[in-house]
Structures are given as C-alpha cells and as structure tokens.
Amino acid sequence: MKTAVVTDSTAYLTEDERARYNIRMVPLSVNLEDGTYEEEVTITASEFYEKVRNAKAFPKTTQPPVGKFVELFEELSKDYDEIVTIHLSSGISGTYQGAVQAGDMVDNIDVYAFDSEVACSVQGMFVIEAAKMAEQGASAKEILAKLDDLKESMDAYFIVDDLAHLQRGGRLSAAAALIGGLLQVKPILHFVDTKIVPFEKIRTRKKALRRVEELIAAAVENYGSLQATVIHSNCEEEGQAWMAQLQKDYPTVDFTFSYFGPVIATHLGEGALALGWMKKE
C-alpha cells in the first residue's frame, strides 16, 4: 500500500522538510495591491511584510482552486494507492472542503481528508507524522487514526497585537475585536470547534506570554513529553528569546521555531506570537 501525503501552504513546512518526507503542497494565495501571489511559491513571508507595510488596501486571501487539488490527485494516482490530505482548520478557510470535493471528483485513487482544526506549524506536525507513517507503509486509515489520537493532545494559543486584522478578515466577531481595542488588552486566542475565539484577555504582552507558559506547563504535567512550536509574525528576535527560555524551563519538550506566512499573517498582523503543541511519539 503506497500512501501519498498532501497539505497546503499554511503548514509552513520548509522546502527541505517537504522534500525529505515526500510531502506535496498546494498553495493558498494572498491578493495585494500589485497582484496575486501564491504563498511559499511566488512570495515569501519577509516579502509580504515589506509589501503590506505601506499598502493602502488591506490584503485578502484566497483558498486553492478545486482544480489544483484534482490535478495533483490525478498525478499522484499514477504512483500511489491512496492519499491523505491535511489542511488548516475548516472554520477559517474552505481549503479542507475544497480538498474533499476534489477527492470526490477523482475516480482512480482514494482520498482521505483530515481537518487539522488548527494552522501553521502545528498543522505541520500532523503532516510530518503522516508522512513518516506513510514512508513506513502505513495505510491512510492507520494514519488518520494516529492523527485523531494526536489531536486529543493538541493545543495552540495566539497572542496578537491588533484584533482589527482578524475582525476585518471575518475570522473574529466584531464584538470581540471591539472589546480588545477598548480595553487595550493583549488577548490570547485559540481554536474551539475549528473557529478562532478569545481564550483570555490579559493586560500586558508579558503577562500574556506567562499565561501561555502556564498552559504548556499543565500539558507537560499531563503528557510528560511534548513536541511544540513557537511561531512569530515578523518578530523573530522576540520569538527566539521566548523559545530559548521555554527550552530551558521545559527540557522534556522538543521545540521548533516557525513563522506566520502571508495568508495567516494577513489575519493576525505583525507582532503576533503563538505556542502550539501535541504529545510526542
């Protein structure tokens, strides 16, 4: 049984990671004043931040056309028996639904879609686990069972500087954005039932970071060892410093460092930091 693994660009896996684990990627796009770009293909995160800093129009994001998935799935059907395709949360993008639809349109290979219910490098953890299992000959159903098990331990918390980006992009209610703006708080956000919702409202960024540290401490106590990721939105120095402290405080956790690429950064803005994790296999 040969199983292919597909994801979208919001997993923010490096080219080396995709090549090493034989992962196929379908990009989402970001629409800027000077044109439309496929993230991780025709625009990098640093180029995106440079372009939008002085832009007059707010960027918009677009999910991949269903045809892109159909084309890839048909190509993979020549060499594989089945496909596991893993995507960002269905509550913030139609990408997962597009992959499901494309799977129904391809006759000569079985396609199994997985809603990560998260995004960014936490989503990437699911993808790499799936790819490792596929390399060892696991079937799609075996892979999905493992991903469902990992999802039980998965959590992610986001600290944003400005809720207006999320509200403007339709990923957060106007009421939640208004409350955050009026009180000048640093809200901690997380995913609940595939949607981004406020977790707690904290007065300062420093206290928000400490609160997220309390949450990972509880997860370490519960699971013993974790794989975790620190994610930054064009605040790399601050993110690296935070990860260095976390590595010192939680030696049983395997940390990686990642970034919010153009599509997710459109909704979070610059200065966002996140910490996500799941149990380590």
C-alpha positions in Angstrom: 0.0 0.0 0.0 1.5 3.3 -1.1 0.1 6.4 0.6 0.8 9.9 -0.6 0.6 12.9 1.8 -0.6 16.3 0.7 -1.0 19.6 2.6 -1.4 23.3 1.9 1.0 26.1 2.3 -0.3 27.2 5.7 1.6 24.3 7.3 4.7 26.4 6.6 6.9 23.4 6.1 10.3 24.3 4.6 11.2 23.1 1.1 13.8 20.7 2.8 11.1 19.2 5.0 8.7 18.7 2.1 11.5 17.1 0.1 12.8 14.9 2.9 9.3 13.5 3.8 8.0 13.5 0.2 5.1 15.8 1.0 3.1 17.6 -1.7 1.9 21.1 -1.1 -1.0 23.1 -2.6 -0.6 26.9 -2.0 -3.2 29.4 -0.8 -2.9 32.9 -2.3 -2.7 36.4 -1.0 -4.1 39.3 -3.0 -2.1 42.5 -2.7 -2.3 45.9 -4.5 0.2 44.8 -7.1 -1.2 41.4 -7.8 -2.0 37.9 -6.5 0.8 35.7 -5.1 0.9 32.0 -4.1 2.5 31.9 -0.6 5.6 29.8 -0.2 5.8 29.8 -4.1 5.9 33.3 -5.5 6.1 35.3 -2.3 8.0 34.8 1.0 6.9 36.0 4.4 9.5 38.7 4.5 8.5 40.0 1.1 4.9 40.0 2.2 5.5 42.1 5.3 7.5 44.6 3.2 4.8 44.9 0.6 1.9 45.4 3.1 3.6 47.8 5.5 2.8 50.8 3.3 -0.1 49.4 1.4 -3.3 51.4 1.2 -5.6 48.4 0.6 -5.9 45.5 3.1 -4.7 42.2 1.7 -7.1 39.4 1.1 -6.6 35.7 1.0 -7.9 33.0 -1.4 -8.1 29.2 -1.0 -6.7 27.0 -3.7 -9.0 26.3 -6.7 -10.5 22.8 -6.5 -8.9 22.1 -9.9 -5.5 22.4 -8.3 -6.3 19.6 -6.0 -7.9 17.5 -8.8 -4.8 17.9 -10.9 -2.5 16.9 -8.1 -4.6 14.0 -7.0 -4.8 12.6 -10.6 -1.0 12.9 -10.9 -0.5 11.1 -7.6 -2.9 8.3 -8.7 -0.2 7.1 -11.2 2.1 6.1 -8.4 0.0 5.8 -5.2 -2.9 3.8 -4.0 -4.4 6.4 -1.7 -3.9 10.0 -0.5 -4.0 11.6 3.0 -4.5 15.4 2.5 -4.2 17.5 5.7 -5.4 21.1 5.9 -5.8 24.2 8.0 -8.9 24.5 10.1 -12.2 24.3 8.2 -13.6 27.1 10.4 -11.2 29.7 8.9 -10.8 28.5 5.3 -12.6 26.5 2.7 -9.4 24.7 1.7 -10.4 21.5 3.6 -13.8 21.4 1.9 -12.1 22.0 -1.5 -9.8 19.0 -1.0 -12.8 16.9 0.0 -14.7 18.0 -3.1 -11.6 17.3 -5.3 -11.3 13.8 -3.8 -14.9 13.0 -4.8 -14.1 14.1 -8.4 -11.1 11.7 -8.8 -12.1 8.2 -9.6 -8.8 6.2 -9.7 -7.5 6.9 -6.2 -9.0 7.0 -2.6 -8.6 10.4 -1.0 -8.8 10.8 2.8 -9.0 14.4 4.1 -8.0 15.5 7.6 -9.2 18.7 9.2 -6.3 19.7 11.5 -8.6 22.3 13.2 -5.6 24.5 13.6 -3.0 26.1 11.3 0.7 26.9 10.8 3.5 24.6 12.1 1.1 22.8 14.5 -0.7 21.7 11.3 2.7 20.8 10.0 3.3 18.4 12.9 0.3 16.4 11.7 1.7 16.4 8.2 5.2 15.2 9.2 3.7 12.5 11.4 1.5 11.3 8.5 4.5 11.4 6.1 6.7 9.3 8.4 4.0 6.7 8.8 3.4 6.6 5.0 7.1 6.1 4.4 6.8 3.0 6.7 3.9 1.6 4.7 1.0 2.7 6.9 -2.4 2.9 5.2 -4.5 6.0 5.1 -6.9 4.7 7.7 -4.0 3.9 10.1 -2.6 7.4 9.5 -5.9 9.1 10.2 -6.3 7.0 13.4 -2.9 8.2 14.7 -3.7 11.9 13.7 -7.0 11.7 15.6 -5.2 10.4 18.6 -2.6 13.2 18.4 -5.4 15.8 18.0 -6.6 14.9 21.5 -3.4 16.3 23.0 -3.1 19.2 20.5 -3.4 22.9 21.7 -2.3 26.2 20.4 -2.5 29.8 21.7 -2.0 33.0 19.8 -1.2 36.5 21.2 -1.9 39.3 18.8 -1.1 43.0 18.9 -4.2 44.1 17.0 -7.5 42.3 16.7 -8.6 44.5 13.8 -6.9 42.2 11.3 -8.9 39.2 12.4 -12.1 41.2 12.6 -11.7 42.8 9.2 -10.9 39.4 7.6 -14.1 37.8 9.1 -12.1 35.4 11.4 -13.3 37.0 14.7 -16.5 38.7 15.7 -16.7 42.5 15.7 -17.7 42.4 19.4 -14.6 40.5 20.4 -12.4 42.9 18.4 -14.1 46.0 19.9 -13.6 44.7 23.5 -9.9 44.1 22.8 -9.5 47.6 21.3 -11.3 49.4 24.1 -9.5 47.8 26.9 -6.1 47.9 25.3 -5.6 44.2 26.3 -3.4 41.6 24.8 -6.0 38.8 24.1 -4.9 35.2 24.0 -6.8 33.4 21.2 -7.2 29.7 20.5 -9.2 27.4 18.3 -12.6 26.0 19.5 -14.7 23.8 17.2 -12.5 24.9 14.2 -13.0 28.7 14.9 -10.6 31.3 16.4 -12.1 32.6 19.6 -10.8 34.6 22.6 -9.4 32.4 25.4 -8.5 35.1 27.9 -7.9 38.9 28.0 -4.6 39.9 29.5 -3.5 43.4 30.3 0.1 43.2 29.0 2.0 41.2 26.5 4.5 40.0 29.1 1.6 38.6 31.3 0.0 37.0 28.2 3.3 35.1 27.4 3.5 34.0 31.1 -0.1 32.8 30.9 0.6 30.6 27.8 3.6 29.2 29.7 1.3 28.1 32.5 -0.8 26.3 29.9 2.2 24.4 28.4 3.3 23.5 31.9 0.0 21.9 32.5 0.3 19.9 29.3 3.8 18.8 30.2 2.5 17.6 33.6 -0.3 15.7 31.8 1.6 14.1 28.9 5.2 14.1 30.2 6.9 15.0 26.9 5.7 17.1 24.0 6.6 18.4 20.6 6.0 22.1 20.5 6.4 25.1 18.2 6.9 28.8 18.7 5.5 30.9 15.8 6.2 34.6 15.1 4.8 37.2 12.9 7.8 39.3 11.8 9.1 39.5 15.4 11.8 36.8 15.1 14.1 38.1 17.8 11.4 38.2 20.5 10.2 34.7 19.4 13.7 33.2 19.5 14.3 34.7 23.0 10.9 33.2 24.2 11.8 29.8 22.8 15.2 29.8 24.4 13.6 30.5 27.8 11.0 27.8 27.2 13.7 25.2 26.2 15.4 26.0 29.5 12.2 25.6 31.5 10.8 22.5 29.8 13.7 20.2 28.9 11.2 17.3 28.0 9.7 19.3 25.2 11.1 19.3 21.7 10.7 22.9 20.4 10.8 24.1 16.8 10.7 27.6 15.5 8.4 28.8 12.7 6.6 31.8 11.3 3.2 33.1 10.2 3.4 33.2 6.4 1.4 35.7 4.2 -2.0 34.1 4.4 -2.2 33.7 8.2 -0.3 36.9 8.8 -3.0 38.7 6.8 -5.4 37.9 9.6 -3.1 38.3 12.6 -0.9 41.2 11.6 2.7 41.8 12.6 3.9 41.2 16.1 1.8 38.1 16.8 3.3 35.2 18.7 2.0 31.7 19.2 2.8 28.5 21.0 1.4 25.2 20.0 2.0 21.6 21.0 0.9 18.0 21.0 2.2 14.8 22.6 5.4 13.4 21.4 5.5 9.9 19.8 
